[in-house]
Amino acid sequence: MSFVRKYRDFSLVTLGNFFFFCNFSSFFLLPLFIRDIGGDEALIGYVMGTFGITSIGTIPFAAFLIDHYGRRKFMLTGAFLMFLISLFYIFISDVSVKIFILRLMQGIAFAFFFTSAATAVSDYVPSEIRAYGLGLFGAFTIASYSLGPTIGELIIERFSYMAFFLYTSLFSLLAFIFCFFSREGNFTVSRKSVFSGFFGVVFSTRFRVLLLTNLIIAVGLGSMLNFFSVFLEENGIHARNFFLTYSITVILIRVLGGKLPDIVERKKIALPSMFIMILSLLMISSINSTLSAIMVSFVFSLGYGILYPTVSAMIIDRALDDERGTAMGAFNMSFSIGINFFAFALGLIARDYGFSRMYWATGIFMILGCIIFIYKYFISTGGAKRLS
């Protein structure tokens, strides 16, 4: 595959992913809708966490399919399915089983699209600039967080939730169009079964500590994406202040410093980034103004902005040629578990003890992730040898 073609296809899939995540990130405002139709903090956690049931359950099969049959057709399937499901939210008027069904279906669409798109990008990007390429791909993902929720919040305030759901659905239609014009990258067809291939990766010594670390990181991210908008609103602060700060900071970090994990040993970038994320979570209880909210958002985004592409590059570094989709699927699965399943517990903590204590609990949980990472990659002799 020529450089020009790789660049063209990388750009198309990256833009398609951007618009898909404009849809996805707009649903970070779903907690506002849930509360508006009568739900409480615990129900917000249940609904938001339901997404993870099907996204996680679907990932092994999505990873198997894209390693056997290619990435493009499953990107298109996921984008079109998300377009339809987002439209159906206009028929929700109260808390009922329908909102859970739609959230479950969104999880399926997400699993197919994002696993396919992220794997396709890893096919296009040369190994020597892997972290940088994945970082740029991720930067466009994060850019969607400034557009989707920011405009979405304005639409909700000035029009209605029906207009909001129509608005979100159009993004996935654009994602479908951009990905339609991309071409399949070079990949080695896997001969492994869905179970031996996927679970062989999940429990392999090459991946399991990284996947566990990724899950714990995702709990920290999920606490921000699933609950921070409600926390800020309770303190009289617009949610868009977080999403704008988050998006701008992460984009700048990945564009200006995205090559750092390709130059410096990746583990030496990952660890301080985790500590920065933890610091931001512990700072949340001190928020008392728009400025302090922006400062906390900036610190959180600074840590997470470089951490995600670093860990994802570490995963792909360890993958064989015929298991790249499976490895990316396992990475996405651990990420989804952290963001979605832990939302159930975080919602209960927030309801019974308040958001400040919930964020303290999340920060302490992330410290556990740091301890595991340090032991594996800095203390353990076997871990050091594998990274040498």
C-alpha positions in Angstrom: 0.0 0.0 0.0 1.5 3.3 -1.1 2.2 6.2 1.4 -0.4 8.4 -0.4 -3.1 5.8 -0.2 -2.3 5.1 3.4 -2.4 8.8 4.2 -5.7 9.1 2.3 -7.4 6.2 4.0 -6.0 7.2 7.4 -7.5 10.7 6.9 -10.9 9.3 5.9 -11.2 6.8 8.8 -9.9 9.4 11.2 -12.6 11.9 10.0 -15.2 9.2 10.1 -14.2 8.4 13.6 -14.4 12.1 14.5 -18.0 12.3 13.4 -18.9 9.0 15.0 -17.6 10.3 18.3 -19.4 13.6 17.9 -22.5 11.3 18.2 -21.1 9.2 21.0 -19.8 12.2 23.1 -23.1 14.0 22.8 -24.6 11.2 24.8 -22.4 12.3 27.8 -25.4 14.7 28.2 -27.8 11.8 28.5 -27.6 12.1 32.3 -29.3 15.5 32.0 -32.2 13.9 30.0 -32.5 11.0 32.4 -32.8 13.4 35.4 -35.3 15.5 33.4 -37.6 12.5 32.9 -37.4 11.5 36.6 -34.2 9.5 37.2 -31.8 9.9 40.1 -28.0 9.5 40.3 -28.2 5.7 40.7 -30.5 5.4 37.6 -28.0 7.6 35.7 -25.3 5.1 36.6 -27.5 2.1 35.6 -28.4 3.6 32.2 -24.9 4.8 31.4 -23.4 1.5 32.5 -25.9 -0.6 30.5 -24.0 0.6 27.4 -21.0 -1.5 28.5 -23.0 -4.8 28.7 -23.3 -5.1 24.9 -20.2 -3.2 23.9 -18.1 -5.5 26.0 -20.1 -8.6 25.0 -19.8 -7.8 21.4 -16.1 -6.9 21.2 -14.8 -10.6 21.1 -17.0 -11.3 18.1 -16.2 -8.0 16.4 -12.5 -8.5 16.9 -12.8 -12.1 15.5 -14.7 -10.8 12.4 -12.4 -8.0 11.6 -9.3 -10.2 11.9 -10.9 -12.7 9.5 -12.9 -10.5 7.0 -11.4 -7.0 7.2 -12.2 -3.8 8.9 -14.2 -1.6 6.5 -17.6 -3.4 6.3 -17.9 -3.5 10.1 -17.1 0.2 10.4 -20.0 0.9 8.0 -22.3 -1.5 10.0 -21.5 0.2 13.3 -21.9 3.8 11.9 -25.3 3.1 10.3 -26.6 1.2 13.3 -25.6 4.1 15.6 -27.4 6.6 13.2 -30.7 4.6 13.5 -30.5 4.1 17.3 -29.8 7.7 18.1 -33.0 8.7 16.1 -35.1 6.3 18.2 -34.4 8.3 21.4 -37.0 10.8 20.2 -39.7 8.3 21.3 -38.5 8.2 24.9 -40.6 10.3 27.3 -40.2 8.6 30.6 -38.0 6.2 32.5 -38.8 2.7 31.0 -37.2 -0.4 29.6 -36.9 1.3 26.2 -34.1 3.6 27.2 -32.1 0.6 28.5 -32.7 -1.3 25.2 -31.5 1.7 23.1 -28.4 2.0 25.3 -27.7 -1.7 24.9 -28.0 -1.4 21.1 -25.7 1.6 21.2 -23.1 -0.6 22.8 -23.2 -3.1 19.9 -22.8 -0.3 17.3 -19.9 1.2 19.2 -18.1 -2.1 19.6 -18.2 -2.8 15.8 -17.3 0.7 14.7 -14.6 1.7 17.1 -12.8 -1.7 17.2 -12.8 -1.7 13.3 -11.7 1.9 13.0 -8.9 1.8 15.6 -7.6 -1.4 14.0 -7.8 0.0 10.5 -5.7 3.0 11.6 -3.1 0.7 13.1 -2.9 -1.0 9.7 -2.2 2.3 8.0 0.4 3.7 10.5 4.1 2.5 10.3 5.4 1.0 13.6 8.1 3.7 14.0 5.4 6.4 14.5 2.7 4.2 16.0 2.1 6.2 19.1 2.0 9.5 17.2 -0.4 8.1 14.6 -2.7 6.6 17.2 -2.4 9.9 19.1 -3.5 11.9 16.1 -6.4 9.5 15.5 -7.3 9.9 19.2 -6.9 13.7 19.0 -9.7 13.9 16.5 -11.7 11.6 18.7 -11.2 14.0 21.6 -12.0 17.0 19.3 -15.4 15.6 19.0 -15.9 16.1 22.7 -15.8 19.9 22.2 -18.3 19.9 19.3 -20.8 17.2 20.3 -21.6 18.1 23.9 -21.0 21.8 23.6 -23.5 22.4 20.7 -25.7 19.7 22.1 -26.1 21.5 25.4 -27.0 24.7 23.6 -29.6 22.8 21.5 -31.2 21.3 24.6 -31.3 24.8 26.3 -32.8 26.6 23.3 -34.9 23.9 21.6 -35.7 20.4 23.0 -34.3 17.0 23.6 -36.0 15.8 20.3 -33.9 18.3 18.4 -30.8 17.1 20.3 -31.3 13.5 19.3 -31.9 14.5 15.7 -28.7 16.5 15.9 -26.6 13.6 17.3 -27.9 11.0 14.7 -26.6 13.1 11.8 -23.0 12.7 13.0 -23.1 8.9 12.6 -24.5 9.4 9.1 -21.5 11.5 8.2 -19.2 8.8 9.8 -20.8 6.3 7.4 -20.1 8.5 4.4 -16.5 9.1 5.2 -15.7 5.5 5.9 -17.5 4.4 2.8 -14.8 6.0 0.7 -11.9 4.4 2.6 -10.2 1.2 1.5 -9.2 -1.9 3.3 -5.6 -1.8 4.7 -3.1 -4.6 4.6 -3.6 -7.2 7.3 -2.9 -10.9 8.0 -6.0 -13.1 8.0 -6.3 -14.9 11.4 -6.9 -18.6 11.5 -7.8 -18.6 15.2 -11.3 -19.2 16.6 -13.2 -16.4 18.4 -12.5 -18.0 21.8 -8.9 -19.2 21.4 -7.9 -16.0 19.6 -9.6 -13.4 21.9 -9.2 -15.0 25.3 -5.7 -16.2 24.4 -4.8 -12.5 24.1 -6.7 -11.4 27.2 -5.0 -13.9 29.5 -1.6 -13.8 27.8 1.4 -12.6 29.9 2.1 -10.1 27.1 -1.2 -8.3 27.7 -2.9 -9.0 31.0 -1.2 -6.3 33.2 -1.6 -3.7 30.5 -5.3 -4.6 30.0 -5.9 -4.4 33.8 -4.0 -1.0 33.9 -6.1 0.2 31.0 -9.3 -0.8 32.8 -8.4 1.1 35.9 -7.5 4.2 33.8 -10.9 3.9 32.2 -12.6 4.0 35.5 -11.0 7.5 36.1 -12.1 8.6 32.6 -15.6 7.2 33.1 -16.1 9.1 36.4 -15.5 12.3 34.4 -17.5 11.5 31.3 -20.5 9.9 33.0 -20.9 12.1 36.0 -19.0 15.4 35.8 -21.7 17.2 33.8 -24.2 16.6 36.6 -21.6 17.6 39.3 -20.8 20.8 37.5 -24.5 21.7 37.0 -25.2 21.2 40.7 -22.5 23.8 41.3 -23.9 26.2 38.8 -21.2 25.6 36.1 -21.9 24.7 32.5 -20.7 21.2 31.4 -19.3 22.7 28.2 -16.5 24.2 30.3 -15.2 20.8 30.9 -15.6 19.4 27.4 -14.0 22.4 25.8 -11.0 22.4 28.1 -10.7 18.6 27.8 -10.8 18.7 24.0 -8.4 21.6 23.5 -5.9 20.3 26.0 -5.8 16.8 24.7 -5.6 17.9 21.0 -2.6 20.2 21.8 -0.9 17.5 23.8 -1.2 15.0 21.1 -0.3 17.3 18.2 2.7 19.0 20.0 3.9 16.2 22.2 2.5 13.1 20.5 5.9 11.8 19.3 7.2 11.6 22.9 6.1 8.0 23.5 7.9 7.0 20.2 11.1 8.6 21.4 11.1 7.9 25.2 10.4 4.4 26.5 6.6 4.2 26.7 6.4 3.0 30.3 8.3 6.1 31.4 5.6 8.3 29.8 2.7 6.2 31.1 3.4 6.3 34.8 3.7 10.1 35.4 0.6 10.6 33.2 -1.4 8.3 35.5 -0.2 10.3 38.6 -1.4 13.5 36.9 -4.8 12.0 36.3 -5.0 10.9 40.0 -4.1 14.4 41.1 -6.9 15.9 39.1 -9.5 13.5 40.6 -8.4 14.4 44.1 -8.7 18.1 43.2 -12.4 17.9 42.3 -13.7 18.4 45.8 -12.1 21.9 45.8 -14.1 23.1 42.8 -16.1 26.2 43.7 -16.1 28.3 40.5 -15.9 28.1 36.7 -12.1 28.9 36.9 -11.4 26.1 39.3 -13.5 23.7 37.2 -11.4 24.6 34.1 -8.1 24.2 36.1 -9.2 20.7 37.2 -10.3 19.8 33.7 -6.9 21.0 32.3 -4.9 18.9 34.8 -7.1 15.8 34.1 -6.8 16.3 30.3 -3.0 16.8 30.5 -2.5 13.4 32.1 -5.0 11.5 30.0 -4.1 13.2 26.7 -0.7 11.4 26.5 -1.6 8.3 28.5 -4.2 6.8 26.1 -2.0 6.7 23.0 0.9 5.5 25.0 -0.9 2.5 26.5 -2.6 1.7 23.1 0.8 1.7 21.4 2.2 -0.6 24.1 -0.7 -3.0 23.3 -0.1 -3.0 19.5 3.6 -3.4 20.0 3.0 -6.7 21.7 0.5 -8.0 19.1 1.3 -10.5 16.4 0.4 -9.6 12.8 -2.7 -11.8 12.7 -4.1 -10.7 16.1 -3.9 -6.9 15.8 -7.7 -6.6 15.7 -8.1 -9.0 18.6 -5.5 -7.1 20.7 -7.3 -3.8 19.9 -10.6 -5.5 20.8 -9.2 -6.6 24.1 -7.9 -3.1 24.7 -11.3 -1.6 23.9 -13.1 -4.2 26.1 -11.0 -3.5 29.2 -11.6 0.2 28.5 -15.4 -0.3 28.2 -15.5 -2.3 31.4 -13.8 0.5 33.3 -16.0 3.3 31.8 -19.4 1.5 31.8 -19.6 -1.3 34.4 -18.0 0.7 37.1 -20.6 3.4 36.5 -23.1 1.3 38.4 -20.9 1.4 41.6 -19.9 5.1 41.1 -23.5 6.1 40.7 -24.4 4.5 44.0 -21.5 6.1 45.8 -22.5 9.5 44.4 -26.1 9.1 45.4 -25.3 7.9 49.0 -22.1 9.9 49.8 -21.9 12.7 47.2 -19.8 13.4 44.2 -16.7 14.6 46.1 -16.3 11.3 47.9 -17.0 9.4 44.7 -14.1 11.1 43.0 -11.8 10.5 46.0 -12.7 6.8 45.8 -11.9 6.8 42.1 -8.5 8.5 42.7 -7.6 5.9 45.3 -8.6 3.1 42.9 -6.3 4.6 40.3 -3.5 4.6 42.8 -3.9 0.8 42.8 -3.4 0.8 39.1 -0.2 2.7 39.5 1.1 0.2 42.0 0.4 -2.8 39.7 2.0 -1.0 36.8 5.1 -0.1 38.8 5.5 -3.6 40.1 5.2 -5.1 36.6 7.2 -2.7 34.6 9.7 -1.2 37.0 10.3 -3.7 39.8 9.6 -7.1 38.4 12.7 -8.5 36.7 10.6 -10.5 34.2 8.7 -7.4 33.3 11.9 -5.4 32.8 13.3 -8.0 30.5 10.3 -8.2 28.3 10.5 -4.4 27.8 14.2 -4.3 27.2 
